[in-house]
């Protein structure tokens, strides 16, 4: 079993002391700014949570969910989930799992390995490549109208390209407050059956506003959204510009 605690090594680059010759020609490379695909309003949502440019400089993200430690490489999307009884992850090529206690892993690794990464890395994962954006009607809850955008994926993007998300944000603060999403992992076909999550509280993690607690909601007999008993707390968040070794994300030797 890999160690749960992360050891992050920061490498300081030291510039060369030798000055270039006076007659040397200096080559200036033209760097083009990346043209963003997301709508202006979503850009304001990203900015309210710390900024998409700053987020793209982060390499490693880690958080705890109950006894699980989720660690991700934000660039390669390699992931490992460690617990005392089991571990699972994605090494960049294959999804793997390992049980220290037989029968302890009661989830499908292919479905579960990055599930809470997506919930936790909101709203920033909504700026990934291959996304199609569509403005939707506001979501009305307790006399507040939350503007929203639907996020769908181009064909063959990810393991469930037919999944859809709708992010709803506060019209005044631009902070994300609701997430609606569909699940097509098993059916492999589109659906309009959305599940709803309310982002109850946030915390500042090195300048980024990341979720602290989320709660699932459902409609009652009067067609009103009410909280369910499914509540998830995220603890011990960690973000770093340092990159972990690729071996960290590989399956441990049994």
N, C-alpha and C positions, 0 to 999 in steps of 0.2 A: 504494500500500500504506500502510495506516495505520501510524503509529509503534507499535512494540511497547511502548515504555516509557510508563507512565501518568503523567499530570500531574494530581494531585488538588488541587482548590482548596477550602479550608475557609472557609466564610463565617461570620463572627462576627456575631451579631445584637446590635444596640445598642438598649437600651430607651429609650423616650421620657422626657425629663427632666421633662415637665410632670406634676404631680400631679393626680389627679382632684378635682373639686369635692366639698366635704364633703356637699352635699345630693344628690349623684348616687347613683342606685340601682345597686348592683353586682349583676350577673346571674351567678349561680352555675350553671354547667353540670354536670349530673350525668353522670359518665362511668362506664359499666358495664364491669366486667371481662369480657374475652373468655372465654367458656366453652370450655375445651379439649375436643377430641374424642378425643385419644389416651389410651390406658390409663395408669394411674398408674406402672406399671413402666417404660414407655417415657419417661415424664416424668423418671424417675430416670436413664435413659440420656442424655437430653438434658442434664440437669444435670451428669452426669459429664464431658460434653464442653464445658461452658462455659455452658449454660443457654439455653433456647429464647427467653426474653424478651430477653436480650442479643443473641442471633443476629438477631432480627427488627429490631434497630436498625441492622444492617449493611446498607449499600447495594451496595457493590462488592466482588467477590471475584475474585482472579486467582491463577493458578498456572501453572507450566511443566510440560509433559510432553514430554520429549526436546526437539525444536526448535520445539514448538508452545507458544504463549502463549494460554491460555484466560482470557477476561475476561467476567464476568457481572454483570448487574444483578439482585440477588436479589429485588427486588420485582416488576419487570416481566418477568423471565426473558429479557431480551434478552441475546444472547451473541455474541461474536466470537472466532474462533480464527485467530491470525496466525502465519505461518511465512514464511521467506524465499522459498518457492516458490509458496505458495498461501494463500488465506484463505477463510473461510466464516463464516456466522453467521445470526442471527435478529434482525431489526430491530423486532420487535413485531408485524409483519404477515406478512412473507414470509421464507422461508429462502433464502439466497443463497450463491453461491460465485464465486471468481475465481482463475484460475491465472496466476501470474507466469511459471511454466515449464510449457509445455503438456504435459499428461499426468502432471503431478506429483500431482494429487489423485486418489488411487485409492480413495476412499471415497464412499459416498452421503451427501451433505450433510444430507439429511433425517433420516438415521439417526445420523450421527456428531456433529452440531453440539453436542448437549447430553449425549452419552453419558458423557464423563468428568467433566462437571460433576456429574452425579448420583452417580457413584462417589466423587468428591472431597468433595462437600457432605454426605455421610453423617455422622451419622444425621439431621441437621437437616431434610433434604428429606422425611423421613418424617412431618413435621408439616404438610405441605401440605393445602390444602382438597381436599375430594372423595375422601378416603381412607377405606377400610373396614378395620378392624383385627380380627384373629382370632388368638387364642392357639393355638399349635401345640405339638407334642411337642418335647422338648429335642433338641438336636443333640449326639451323643456323639462326642468326638474325644480320643484319647489319655487316656482315663479321666476326662475332664472333661465334665460335662453343661452345655450352654449353653442357657438358656431362650430362646424365640423368639416373635416375632409376625409373622404374615403380613400383608402390606400389599397390598390390591387397590384398584382405582379404580372410581368410579361411571362410568356410561356417558358417553361423549363427553368424558372428561377426558384431555387430552393427545393426542398423535399415536398412542399405542398403549395405549388404556385396558384392554386385556386382559393387559398385562404385570403380573406379580406379583413382589413382593419378600418375602423373609423375613430379618429382622434377628435375629441371635443375639448375646447379650451375656454378659459374664462375670458369674456369679451373685454374686460378692463385690464387685467394683469397679463393676459396671454399665457398664463400657466396652464398646463394640461390638467384636466380634472376628471375626464371620463375616457374609457376605451371600450369600444364595441368590437367584437371579433367573431369570426366563424372558424369552425374546425372541419377540415376536409381530409385529414390524414388517413382515416380509415375508409371513408366512402369514396375518396378520389373524385368527387364531383362537386360542383358549386352548390352553395346553399345560401338562403336568406335568413337562416336561423342564427341570429346574433346573440352572443353572451355579453353581459355588461359588467365592467369593473369600474369602481370608483376609486380614484387615487386620493385616499383620505388625508395623508400627510406626507410632507417632503422634508428632506434635510440637506444642508449644505455640505458637500463632500469636495473639499479642495476647489471651491468655486463653482461646482456643478450642483444643480438642484436635482437630486435623485430621490426616488420613492422610499418612504419609510414604512408605509403600510398601505395595503390595497384590500378592498372588499368586493365580493361578487354580489350583484343585485339581480332580482327577478321581479316579474309582474305578479301582483296579488290578484284576488278575485275581482277587485275594482279596477283592474288594469293600471295600477300605480306601481312604480318601481320601489321595491323595499329591499333592505339588506338581507342577505342570507347569513348563515353561520360560517361560511367559508371566508376566513380572514387570514392574510399572510403578512407577517412582519419580516422585514429585511434588516439584518444587523451586520455589524463589523464591516462596513463598506471600505473598499480600498481601490484607488486608481493610481496609475503610474505611467510615465512615459518610457519606463524600462521594459525591455522585452525578455520574457522567460525563455529558457532553452526549449527547443522543439520536443526534447525527450520528456519534458514535464507533462505533455499532453498525450503521450503514448500509453498503451496498456501496460500495467505493471506485470512483471514476471510472476507467474503463479507459483 
